[in-house]
Amino acid sequence: MDSQLSALLDRFDHLLERAEQLLPAPAPTINWQQTVALRWHRQGDHGYLQPLYQTDPISLVDLLGVERQKRAISGNIEQFMAGLPANNILLWGSRGTGKSSLLKALLNEYAGQGLRLIEVDKTDLLQLPQILELVRSRPEKFLLFCDDLSFETGDPGYKALKVVLDGSLTVSLDNLLVCATSNRRHLMPEPENDNQATGHQDGEIHFGEGVEERISLSDRFGLWLAFHPFDQNQYLAIVQHWLAQFGYGDQLDQARE
């Protein structure tokens, strides 16, 4: 009898070990004084904030050719940090023009004043309410960052983000701004057949609902800034800056060729 009981207990222990392997990992403890950037880690229908211990050290002075964009977004962030009304931010335009780098540089500039960044993948936007609840009572200021954002027709994350940008009473936070980068001004593809629903009635133009839906999301970002390809002189100035940063400032002529 004792041997049967012992064997049964061994089986229970084995089953418990296997069950523990299926349980989600516990959420890490966040040191808010030392952690300036986090990423939302999804686990099924839930998730947790994962601290990022290594971030890009780029600074605002390292970003050339985007002076207008730097002034506009810095002024917006300064208002945000001061507790004044501030706009959600959409940076759109050509790849490689500094959109993501600008947000990282802003984090480095204002982290000492309590600015924090939470990176969220587009596929996790449905869990935005969970993320907002985790930071609702925090004294820090948060940038909710979604990089290279775009949607396809019927994407559920589209409406989830739209609810947050609309400032619903259940999701609106004074300590959080949504920041997104995208190659598309309106965040969604714009097929030609959208215009087939455009019509004239009583002297007015009525756009198709597909057009209105695509425009409506990007318009909810109060501040949107365009980034365009650099001309040759701007590009060479950027090259010269980075050559100097790495100790090769006297080699621009060779690099130019």
C-alpha positions as CSV (number, residue, x, y, z in Angstrom):
1,M,0.0,0.0,0.0
2,D,2.8,2.4,0.9
3,S,4.5,1.7,-2.4
4,Q,1.3,2.4,-4.3
5,L,0.8,5.7,-2.4
6,S,4.4,6.7,-3.1
7,A,4.0,6.0,-6.8
8,L,0.8,8.0,-6.9
9,L,2.5,10.9,-5.1
10,D,5.4,10.8,-7.6
11,R,2.9,11.0,-10.5
12,F,1.2,14.0,-8.9
13,D,4.6,15.7,-8.5
14,H,5.4,15.0,-12.2
15,L,2.0,16.4,-13.3
16,L,2.5,19.5,-11.2
17,E,5.9,20.1,-12.7
18,R,4.5,19.9,-16.2
19,A,1.6,22.2,-15.2
20,E,4.0,24.8,-13.8
21,Q,5.8,24.9,-17.2
22,L,2.6,25.9,-18.9
23,L,1.9,28.7,-16.5
24,P,2.9,32.2,-17.7
25,A,6.1,33.7,-16.3
26,P,5.6,36.1,-13.4
27,A,5.7,39.8,-14.4
28,P,9.1,41.3,-13.7
29,T,9.4,43.9,-10.9
30,I,10.0,47.4,-12.4
31,N,12.4,49.9,-10.9
32,W,10.8,53.1,-12.1
33,Q,13.7,55.2,-11.1
34,Q,16.1,53.3,-13.3
35,T,13.8,52.0,-16.1
36,V,13.1,54.6,-18.8
37,A,11.9,52.2,-21.6
38,L,9.6,49.2,-21.5
39,R,8.0,46.8,-24.0
40,W,4.6,45.2,-23.7
41,H,5.1,41.5,-23.6
42,R,2.0,39.6,-24.6
43,Q,0.9,36.3,-23.0
44,G,-2.3,35.1,-24.5
45,D,-5.1,37.5,-23.5
46,H,-2.9,39.2,-21.0
47,G,0.7,40.5,-20.7
48,Y,3.1,42.6,-18.7
49,L,5.6,45.4,-19.1
50,Q,9.1,44.2,-19.7
51,P,11.9,46.7,-18.8
52,L,14.5,47.4,-21.5
53,Y,17.9,47.8,-19.9
54,Q,19.7,48.9,-23.1
55,T,18.4,51.8,-25.1
56,D,19.7,53.9,-28.0
57,P,21.9,56.7,-26.6
58,I,21.2,59.1,-29.5
59,S,20.6,62.7,-28.6
60,L,18.7,65.5,-30.3
61,V,21.9,67.2,-31.5
62,D,22.8,64.1,-33.4
63,L,19.7,64.5,-35.6
64,L,20.3,66.7,-38.6
65,G,18.0,67.8,-41.4
66,V,14.9,67.7,-39.2
67,E,15.2,70.9,-37.3
68,R,11.5,71.9,-37.9
69,Q,10.3,68.5,-36.7
70,K,12.6,68.7,-33.6
71,R,11.2,72.1,-32.6
72,A,7.6,71.1,-33.0
73,I,7.8,67.8,-31.1
74,S,10.1,69.2,-28.4
75,G,7.6,72.0,-27.7
76,N,4.8,69.5,-27.5
77,I,6.7,67.3,-25.1
78,E,7.6,70.3,-22.9
79,Q,4.0,71.1,-22.5
80,F,3.2,67.5,-21.7
81,M,5.9,67.4,-19.0
82,A,4.6,70.6,-17.5
83,G,1.1,69.1,-17.2
84,L,-0.4,71.3,-19.9
85,P,-2.5,70.1,-22.9
86,A,-0.4,68.2,-25.4
87,N,-1.1,66.3,-28.6
88,N,-0.7,62.7,-29.6
89,I,2.1,62.5,-32.2
90,L,2.2,60.9,-35.7
91,L,5.6,60.9,-37.6
92,W,5.1,59.8,-41.1
93,G,7.2,59.8,-44.3
94,S,10.2,58.1,-46.0
95,R,12.1,55.4,-44.2
96,G,15.5,56.2,-42.8
97,T,14.7,59.9,-42.2
98,G,14.9,59.9,-38.4
99,K,11.3,59.3,-37.3
100,S,12.0,56.6,-34.7
101,S,15.4,58.1,-33.8
102,L,13.7,61.4,-32.9
103,L,11.4,59.7,-30.3
104,K,14.4,57.9,-28.8
105,A,16.3,61.1,-28.6
106,L,13.3,62.8,-26.9
107,L,13.3,60.0,-24.3
108,N,17.0,60.6,-23.5
109,E,16.4,64.3,-23.3
110,Y,13.5,64.2,-20.9
111,A,14.0,60.9,-19.0
112,G,15.5,62.8,-16.1
113,Q,12.3,64.8,-15.8
114,G,10.2,61.6,-15.5
115,L,9.5,60.7,-19.2
116,R,9.1,57.0,-19.9
117,L,8.5,55.1,-23.1
118,I,6.4,52.0,-23.6
119,E,6.8,50.2,-27.0
120,V,3.8,48.3,-28.2
121,D,3.6,46.1,-31.3
122,K,0.8,46.7,-33.7
123,T,-0.6,43.2,-33.1
124,D,-1.0,44.0,-29.3
125,L,-3.1,47.1,-29.7
126,L,-6.2,45.2,-28.5
127,Q,-4.5,45.1,-25.1
128,L,-4.2,48.8,-24.8
129,P,-6.7,49.0,-21.9
130,Q,-4.6,46.7,-19.9
131,I,-1.5,48.8,-20.5
132,L,-3.3,52.0,-19.5
133,E,-4.5,50.5,-16.3
134,L,-0.9,49.7,-15.3
135,V,0.3,53.3,-15.6
136,R,-2.9,55.1,-14.7
137,S,-1.8,56.0,-11.2
138,R,2.0,56.5,-11.9
139,P,3.5,59.9,-11.5
140,E,5.7,59.5,-14.5
141,K,4.8,60.7,-18.0
142,F,4.5,58.0,-20.7
143,L,4.9,57.9,-24.5
144,L,3.0,54.9,-25.9
145,F,5.2,54.1,-28.9
146,C,4.1,52.1,-31.9
147,D,6.8,51.9,-34.6
148,D,6.2,51.4,-38.3
149,L,2.4,51.5,-37.8
150,S,0.0,50.7,-40.6
151,F,-3.3,48.8,-40.9
152,E,-5.0,46.6,-43.4
153,T,-8.8,46.8,-43.9
154,G,-10.6,45.2,-41.1
155,D,-7.6,45.2,-38.7
156,P,-9.1,45.0,-35.1
157,G,-6.1,47.0,-33.8
158,Y,-7.3,50.0,-35.8
159,K,-10.5,50.6,-33.8
160,A,-8.7,49.8,-30.5
161,L,-6.2,52.6,-31.2
162,K,-9.0,54.9,-32.4
163,V,-10.8,54.6,-29.0
164,V,-7.6,55.7,-27.1
165,L,-7.1,58.6,-29.5
166,D,-10.7,59.7,-29.1
167,G,-10.1,60.2,-25.4
168,S,-12.9,58.0,-24.0
169,L,-13.6,58.6,-20.3
170,T,-12.6,55.0,-19.7
171,V,-9.2,55.2,-21.4
172,S,-8.1,58.8,-21.4
173,L,-5.0,59.5,-19.3
174,D,-3.3,62.8,-18.5
175,N,0.0,61.1,-18.2
176,L,0.2,59.4,-21.5
177,L,0.6,60.3,-25.2
178,V,0.3,58.0,-28.2
179,C,3.3,58.3,-30.5
180,A,3.4,56.4,-33.8
181,T,5.7,56.3,-36.9
182,S,4.5,55.3,-40.3
183,N,5.4,55.3,-43.9
184,R,1.8,56.2,-44.7
185,R,0.1,59.5,-43.9
186,H,-3.3,57.9,-43.3
187,L,-1.9,54.6,-41.8
188,M,-4.0,52.5,-44.2
189,P,-3.8,51.6,-47.8
190,E,-5.8,53.8,-50.1
191,P,-7.1,51.8,-53.1
192,E,-8.4,53.6,-56.1
193,N,-11.9,52.1,-55.8
194,D,-12.5,54.1,-52.7
195,N,-13.2,57.0,-55.0
196,Q,-15.9,55.1,-56.7
197,A,-18.2,55.9,-53.8
198,T,-17.7,59.6,-54.2
199,G,-20.7,61.4,-55.5
200,H,-22.3,64.8,-56.0
201,Q,-25.6,65.8,-54.4
202,D,-27.0,69.3,-54.1
203,G,-23.7,70.9,-55.0
204,E,-21.8,69.1,-52.2
205,I,-19.2,66.4,-52.5
206,H,-19.9,63.2,-50.5
207,F,-16.8,61.0,-50.0
208,G,-17.1,57.3,-49.7
209,E,-17.1,55.9,-46.2
210,G,-13.9,54.0,-47.0
211,V,-12.1,57.4,-47.5
212,E,-13.6,58.9,-44.4
213,E,-12.6,55.9,-42.3
214,R,-9.0,56.0,-43.4
215,I,-8.6,59.8,-42.9
216,S,-10.3,59.7,-39.5
217,L,-7.6,57.9,-37.5
218,S,-4.6,59.9,-38.6
219,D,-6.6,63.1,-38.0
220,R,-7.0,62.1,-34.3
221,F,-3.2,62.7,-33.8
222,G,-3.1,66.3,-32.9
223,L,0.5,66.7,-34.1
224,W,1.6,65.0,-37.3
225,L,4.9,65.7,-38.9
226,A,6.2,64.8,-42.3
227,F,9.7,63.5,-43.0
228,H,11.0,63.7,-46.5
229,P,14.1,62.3,-48.2
230,F,17.3,64.4,-47.7
231,D,18.9,66.2,-50.6
232,Q,22.6,65.6,-51.3
233,N,23.9,68.5,-49.2
234,Q,21.8,67.4,-46.2
235,Y,23.0,63.8,-46.6
236,L,26.6,64.8,-46.7
237,A,26.2,67.0,-43.6
238,I,24.8,64.0,-41.8
239,V,27.7,61.8,-42.9
240,Q,30.2,64.4,-41.8
241,H,28.6,64.7,-38.4
242,W,28.8,60.9,-37.8
243,L,32.3,60.7,-39.2
244,A,33.3,63.3,-36.6
245,Q,31.4,61.4,-33.9
246,F,33.5,58.3,-34.6
247,G,36.8,60.1,-34.9
248,Y,37.0,60.2,-38.7
249,G,36.1,63.9,-39.3
250,D,39.0,64.5,-41.7
251,Q,37.9,61.8,-44.1
252,L,34.8,63.4,-45.7
253,D,36.4,63.8,-49.1
254,Q,37.2,60.0,-49.3
255,A,33.7,59.2,-47.9
256,R,32.1,61.5,-50.5
257,E,33.5,59.4,-53.4
